[in-house]
Amino acid sequence: KISELEGESRFWVYSISKETGKIVPGYVTGCKKTGVMEECVEVHLDNGKVIKCTPDHRFMLRSGEYLRADKLDNGAELMPFSSVLNDQLSYSELMNTADVIKVVKVVEVDWCDVYDLEVDKHHNFAVEQGVFVHNSGIHTLPMGRIVKGMYTSRYKGGIITAPDYSQL
């Protein structure tokens, strides 16, 4: 759970570079609680997965633009984290992959505590539900594992971490 990572920093996640549009290592500079008993929604995806977050949490669309959770329409296409990791794929190539993940519905749910994962430079990361989300811009996790039950600045769920790139 992300709550268990509160105060942690200096690990890697998968991000998308704003400059190149490619999947790159994203360096997490911090993880902290950003809210207590915040209003939350659930974003239901067509792959059967659900992301719990605050209404203002931003999701990366297949176009590379971001949209708040409460503004996502049914059928909105989110940027997929491909099941076959290829750091040579750009936005346009990711948009043409077989992986198409769409929003089914967004529903209001119970209040929840929220946490933020700050990803230096790229400010986005892949979550275990198979899409990319934005961090809040406050802090950044080690790559190579999936962390379940995480909230990120208005997000609850898991993240996809990547191998440790610090030795490269």
C-alpha positions as CSV (number, residue, x, y, z in Angstrom):
1,K,0.0,0.0,0.0
2,I,1.2,3.5,-0.7
3,S,0.4,4.4,2.8
4,E,3.1,2.1,3.9
5,L,5.5,4.0,1.7
6,E,4.8,7.4,3.3
7,G,8.1,9.1,3.8
8,E,9.9,6.8,1.3
9,S,11.9,8.2,-1.7
10,R,14.6,7.4,-4.2
11,F,13.1,4.6,-6.2
12,W,12.0,4.2,-9.9
13,V,8.7,3.9,-11.7
14,Y,7.7,3.8,-15.4
15,S,6.9,7.2,-16.8
16,I,6.3,8.8,-20.2
17,S,8.7,11.5,-21.2
18,K,7.1,14.9,-22.1
19,E,10.0,15.5,-24.5
20,T,10.0,12.3,-26.4
21,G,6.7,10.7,-25.6
22,K,8.5,7.4,-24.8
23,I,8.3,5.1,-21.8
24,V,11.2,6.0,-19.5
25,P,12.4,5.5,-15.9
26,G,10.8,8.0,-13.6
27,Y,12.6,8.8,-10.3
28,V,10.4,9.1,-7.2
29,T,11.6,11.8,-4.9
30,G,9.0,11.4,-2.2
31,C,5.7,9.9,-1.0
32,K,3.5,11.6,1.5
33,K,-0.1,11.9,2.8
34,T,-1.8,14.9,1.1
35,G,-5.3,14.7,2.5
36,V,-7.5,13.1,5.2
37,M,-11.0,12.0,4.5
38,E,-11.1,13.6,1.0
39,E,-14.0,13.1,-1.4
40,C,-13.3,10.2,-3.8
41,V,-14.5,8.6,-7.0
42,E,-14.0,5.3,-8.6
43,V,-12.9,5.2,-12.3
44,H,-14.1,1.9,-13.8
45,L,-12.1,0.6,-16.8
46,D,-13.1,-1.8,-19.6
47,N,-10.4,-4.2,-18.5
48,G,-12.4,-4.8,-15.3
49,K,-10.1,-2.7,-13.1
50,V,-11.0,0.2,-10.9
51,I,-9.0,3.2,-9.8
52,K,-10.1,5.0,-6.6
53,C,-9.0,8.7,-6.5
54,T,-10.1,12.2,-5.8
55,P,-12.2,13.9,-8.5
56,D,-9.4,16.2,-9.5
57,H,-6.8,13.5,-10.1
58,R,-5.5,13.7,-13.6
59,F,-5.4,10.8,-16.0
60,M,-3.3,10.7,-19.2
61,L,-5.4,10.3,-22.3
62,R,-4.1,8.4,-25.4
63,S,-3.4,11.8,-26.9
64,G,-0.9,12.5,-24.1
65,E,-3.1,15.2,-22.6
66,Y,-4.5,15.0,-19.0
67,L,-8.1,15.1,-17.8
68,R,-9.5,15.1,-14.3
69,A,-11.2,12.0,-13.1
70,D,-14.5,13.7,-12.7
71,K,-14.4,15.0,-16.3
72,L,-13.7,11.6,-17.9
73,D,-16.6,10.5,-20.1
74,N,-17.6,6.9,-20.7
75,G,-15.5,5.6,-23.6
76,A,-12.6,8.0,-22.9
77,E,-9.4,6.3,-24.1
78,L,-6.5,6.3,-21.5
79,M,-2.8,6.0,-22.3
80,P,-2.0,2.3,-21.9
81,F,0.9,0.8,-20.1
82,S,1.6,-1.9,-22.7
83,S,1.8,-5.4,-21.5
84,V,5.0,-5.6,-23.7
85,L,7.3,-2.9,-22.3
86,N,9.1,-1.1,-25.1
87,D,10.9,2.1,-24.3
88,Q,11.2,2.9,-28.0
89,L,7.4,3.5,-28.4
90,S,6.3,7.1,-28.7
91,Y,2.8,8.6,-28.0
92,S,1.6,7.9,-31.5
93,E,2.9,4.3,-31.4
94,L,1.3,3.7,-28.0
95,M,-1.9,5.1,-29.4
96,N,-1.8,2.5,-32.1
97,T,-1.0,-0.5,-29.9
98,A,-3.6,-3.3,-29.4
99,D,-3.9,-2.1,-25.8
100,V,-6.9,0.2,-25.7
101,I,-8.2,0.9,-22.2
102,K,-11.4,2.9,-22.0
103,V,-13.4,4.4,-19.1
104,V,-16.7,2.6,-18.4
105,K,-18.0,4.9,-15.7
106,V,-16.9,7.3,-12.9
107,V,-18.9,7.0,-9.7
108,E,-18.8,8.9,-6.4
109,V,-17.7,6.7,-3.4
110,D,-16.8,7.0,0.2
111,W,-14.3,9.5,1.6
112,C,-10.7,8.4,1.8
113,D,-7.2,9.4,2.9
114,V,-5.0,10.3,0.0
115,Y,-1.3,10.1,-0.7
116,D,1.0,11.5,-3.4
117,L,3.9,10.0,-5.2
118,E,6.2,12.7,-6.7
119,V,7.9,11.6,-9.9
120,D,10.8,14.0,-10.7
121,K,10.9,15.6,-14.2
122,H,8.1,13.5,-15.8
123,H,5.4,13.8,-13.1
124,N,3.5,10.7,-14.3
125,F,3.6,7.0,-13.7
126,A,2.0,3.7,-14.7
127,V,-0.5,2.2,-12.2
128,E,-1.2,-1.5,-11.9
129,Q,-4.6,-1.0,-13.6
130,G,-2.6,-0.5,-16.9
131,V,-2.8,3.3,-17.5
132,F,-0.7,6.4,-16.7
133,V,-1.7,9.0,-14.2
134,H,-0.2,12.3,-13.1
135,N,1.3,13.0,-9.7
136,S,0.2,16.1,-7.8
137,G,3.5,17.8,-8.3
138,I,4.5,17.6,-4.6
139,H,6.9,14.5,-4.4
140,T,8.2,10.9,-6.4
141,L,8.9,5.1,-6.0
142,P,11.6,2.0,-6.7
143,M,10.9,0.3,-9.9
144,G,10.6,-3.5,-10.1
145,R,7.5,-4.2,-8.0
146,I,3.8,-3.5,-7.9
147,V,2.6,-1.6,-4.9
148,K,-1.1,-2.3,-4.1
149,G,-3.6,-0.1,-2.3
150,M,-1.8,3.2,-3.2
151,Y,-3.2,6.7,-3.3
152,T,-1.4,9.3,-5.2
153,S,-2.4,12.8,-4.8
154,R,-5.9,11.8,-5.0
155,Y,-5.2,8.2,-6.1
156,K,-5.7,4.8,-4.4
157,G,-4.4,1.7,-6.0
158,G,-1.1,0.2,-7.1
159,I,1.7,1.5,-9.1
160,I,4.0,-0.4,-11.5
161,T,7.6,0.1,-10.4
162,A,10.6,-0.5,-12.5
163,P,14.2,-1.8,-12.0
164,D,16.7,0.3,-10.2
165,Y,18.3,2.6,-12.8
166,S,20.6,4.4,-10.3
167,Q,23.6,2.2,-11.2
168,L,23.4,3.0,-15.0
